[in-house]
Amino acid sequence: MNKIVARIFLITVILGVFVPGRPGTSIRSFKPLPSDQLIIVVAKNWDTVGAQLYTFEKKKGSWQPQFSFPVVLGQKGMAMGEGMRDIQVPDAPQKKEGDMKSPAGIFYLGPAFGYAGKTKAEWIHLPYLRATDTLLCIDDSHSALYNKLVSSDTTETDWMSHEEMLRKDIDYKWGIFVQHNVHPVKKTMGSCIFLHIWEGSGEGTAGCTAMEEKNILKLLKWIRADKHPLLVQLPDMVYKKIRNDYLLPAL
């Protein structure tokens, strides 16, 4: 092996570059996300209720920070959910119906919803549903409509339990549906996950991600369907592990 060939071989080994026909070498697979807006929620660990939300927008090919604020997760923290990418985390808890954990992973977002009529929500740049007394989210895993938003006055009932979207409090006054466990819907893997208004900075949810009303309004004014927004929600250690693979921004 002459010096030039030896030097090229050494560089390919160090960089992990794939050379056809040479066993034992590989190329790193990067998976850039199909989005120009990211909502990133990072918690200290799997069991943490409090977390921090960051927003980024892609401009001229790079992620630019927008704003950040605190949020709360499920009362028992986070567990790996069913998102748009299969993130492998050995020994991570797995999201299940009723576990009081927020799903971890990468998720599409929408529609938005709220108590206001559509004419008073025209400033929202996502598809919007008014939360009436007939709008329900089905959390019965035996139902054919599990994890779907339905109108009870036009849908034949096949469920034993559901989430009412028009509540007596302001929790769902403004919110966004998180597309966890939707393509396909898997029974018992968790349902009715939203971004919504919190009850307080120390109050965990049943599995949603919640924040102050002023902050969800800020989020809804910023987020745009044509920018294909995504929620990236993970413990800090997992986010750091996958960040380069998905070309995500540093926090």
C-alpha positions in Angstrom: 0.0 0.0 0.0 1.6 3.3 -1.1 1.5 6.4 1.1 -1.3 8.1 -0.8 -3.6 5.0 -0.6 -2.7 4.5 3.0 -3.6 8.1 3.9 -7.0 7.9 2.1 -7.8 4.7 3.9 -6.9 6.2 7.2 -9.2 9.2 6.6 -12.1 7.0 5.6 -11.8 5.0 8.8 -11.5 8.0 11.0 -14.5 9.8 9.4 -16.6 6.7 9.0 -17.0 7.3 5.3 -18.5 4.4 3.3 -16.2 2.9 0.6 -17.9 0.4 -1.7 -16.5 -3.1 -1.3 -14.7 -2.5 2.0 -16.4 -4.4 4.8 -16.5 -2.8 8.2 -16.9 0.8 7.1 -20.1 2.8 7.2 -21.7 6.2 6.6 -23.6 8.1 9.3 -27.2 8.5 8.4 -28.6 12.0 9.0 -32.4 12.4 9.1 -33.3 16.1 8.7 -36.8 16.9 9.8 -39.4 18.1 7.2 -40.1 21.3 9.0 -39.4 25.0 9.2 -40.7 25.5 12.7 -39.8 23.5 15.8 -41.2 23.4 19.3 -38.7 21.7 21.5 -39.6 20.6 25.0 -36.8 19.3 27.2 -37.0 18.0 30.7 -34.2 17.1 33.1 -35.1 13.4 33.1 -37.9 10.9 32.5 -39.7 11.6 35.8 -39.5 15.4 35.7 -42.8 17.3 35.7 -41.3 20.8 34.9 -39.7 21.4 31.5 -38.6 24.2 29.2 -40.1 24.9 25.8 -38.0 26.4 23.0 -39.0 27.6 19.6 -36.9 27.7 16.4 -37.6 28.8 12.9 -35.5 27.8 9.9 -34.1 30.8 8.1 -31.6 30.6 5.2 -31.0 26.9 6.0 -30.3 27.3 9.8 -32.3 27.1 12.9 -32.9 30.5 14.5 -34.1 30.8 18.2 -37.4 32.6 18.7 -38.7 32.5 22.3 -38.8 30.2 25.3 -40.9 29.6 28.4 -41.6 27.0 31.1 -44.1 24.2 30.8 -45.4 21.3 32.8 -45.6 17.6 31.6 -47.6 14.6 32.9 -47.7 14.1 36.6 -45.3 11.1 36.2 -43.1 12.7 33.6 -42.5 11.3 30.2 -42.5 8.0 28.3 -41.6 7.2 24.7 -44.6 7.7 22.5 -45.7 6.9 18.9 -44.4 9.7 16.8 -43.3 10.4 13.2 -39.8 9.0 13.7 -38.9 5.8 15.6 -36.4 6.9 18.2 -34.6 3.9 19.8 -33.9 4.5 23.5 -33.0 1.3 25.3 -34.8 0.8 28.7 -36.9 3.9 28.2 -40.5 3.8 29.7 -43.1 3.3 27.0 -46.3 5.5 26.8 -49.5 3.7 27.7 -53.1 4.8 28.1 -53.7 6.3 31.6 -50.1 6.3 32.7 -50.1 10.1 33.5 -47.0 10.5 31.3 -46.5 12.9 28.4 -45.3 11.2 25.2 -41.6 11.6 24.2 -40.6 11.8 20.6 -41.2 13.8 17.4 -44.8 14.7 16.5 -46.8 16.6 13.9 -49.1 19.2 15.3 -52.7 20.3 14.6 -55.5 21.1 14.6 -55.7 24.0 17.0 -58.8 24.3 19.1 -60.4 26.6 21.6 -63.6 28.0 23.1 -63.8 30.9 20.7 -65.8 30.8 17.5 -63.9 30.5 14.2 -64.4 34.2 13.3 -62.6 35.1 16.6 -59.8 32.7 15.9 -58.9 33.8 12.3 -55.5 34.9 13.5 -54.5 31.3 14.1 -52.6 29.8 11.1 -53.5 26.2 11.8 -56.7 24.4 11.1 -59.1 25.3 13.9 -61.9 23.5 15.8 -64.3 25.2 18.1 -64.6 23.3 21.4 -68.3 22.9 21.7 -70.3 20.8 24.2 -70.5 18.1 21.5 -66.8 18.0 20.6 -65.1 15.0 22.3 -61.8 13.2 22.2 -62.2 9.4 22.5 -59.9 7.8 25.0 -61.5 4.3 25.1 -59.0 2.0 23.4 -61.8 -0.4 22.4 -63.5 2.2 20.3 -63.0 2.4 16.5 -62.6 6.1 17.1 -59.8 5.8 19.7 -57.6 8.9 19.9 -59.9 10.9 17.5 -61.8 14.2 17.9 -65.4 13.6 17.1 -68.8 15.4 17.2 -71.1 13.4 19.4 -74.3 14.7 17.7 -73.2 13.2 14.3 -71.3 10.1 15.4 -72.6 6.8 16.5 -71.4 6.1 20.0 -69.1 3.0 20.4 -67.0 4.3 23.4 -67.3 4.0 27.1 -65.1 7.0 28.0 -64.1 10.3 26.4 -62.5 13.7 27.1 -64.9 16.7 26.9 -63.2 19.5 24.9 -65.5 22.2 26.3 -64.6 22.3 30.0 -65.8 24.3 32.9 -62.3 25.6 33.5 -60.0 27.4 31.0 -57.6 24.5 30.4 -58.8 24.0 26.8 -59.6 27.7 26.1 -56.7 27.5 23.6 -54.9 24.4 22.6 -53.2 22.3 19.9 -53.7 18.6 19.2 -50.4 16.7 19.3 -50.4 13.9 16.7 -49.2 11.2 19.0 -50.3 7.7 18.1 -52.1 8.6 14.9 -50.4 6.9 11.9 -51.5 4.3 12.7 -53.5 4.4 15.9 -52.3 1.7 18.2 -54.7 0.4 20.9 -53.7 1.3 24.6 -50.7 3.4 23.5 -52.1 6.7 24.6 -54.7 9.2 23.4 -55.9 12.8 23.5 -52.6 14.6 23.9 -52.6 18.4 23.7 -50.7 21.5 24.3 -53.0 23.6 26.5 -53.2 26.1 29.4 -51.9 24.9 32.7 -53.5 24.9 36.1 -50.3 26.1 37.7 -46.5 25.9 37.4 -46.3 23.0 39.8 -49.4 21.1 38.5 -48.6 18.1 36.3 -51.2 17.0 33.7 -52.7 13.6 32.7 -50.2 13.4 29.8 -50.4 16.7 28.0 -47.9 19.6 27.9 -49.3 22.7 29.5 -48.3 26.4 29.9 -49.5 29.8 30.9 -52.3 31.2 28.8 -50.2 34.1 27.6 -47.6 31.6 26.4 -49.9 29.4 24.4 -51.3 32.5 22.8 -47.8 33.5 21.8 -47.2 30.0 20.4 -50.5 30.1 18.4 -49.7 33.5 16.9 -46.3 32.2 15.8 -47.0 28.7 14.5 -48.0 28.3 10.9 -49.3 25.2 9.1 -47.4 26.1 5.9 -44.1 25.8 7.8 -45.0 22.2 8.9 -44.4 22.7 12.6 -43.2 19.8 14.7 -43.0 19.1 18.5 -39.8 17.5 19.6 -40.3 16.4 23.3 -37.5 14.5 25.1 -35.5 14.2 28.3 -32.3 16.3 28.0 -30.0 13.3 27.8 -31.9 11.8 24.9 -32.2 15.1 23.0 -28.4 15.6 23.2 -27.9 12.0 21.9 -30.1 12.4 18.8 -29.5 16.1 18.1 -26.9 15.6 15.4 -28.7 12.7 13.8 -31.7 14.9 13.1 -29.8 18.1 12.5 -31.6 19.7 15.5 -30.4 23.0 17.1 -28.3 23.3 20.3 -30.3 24.6 23.3 
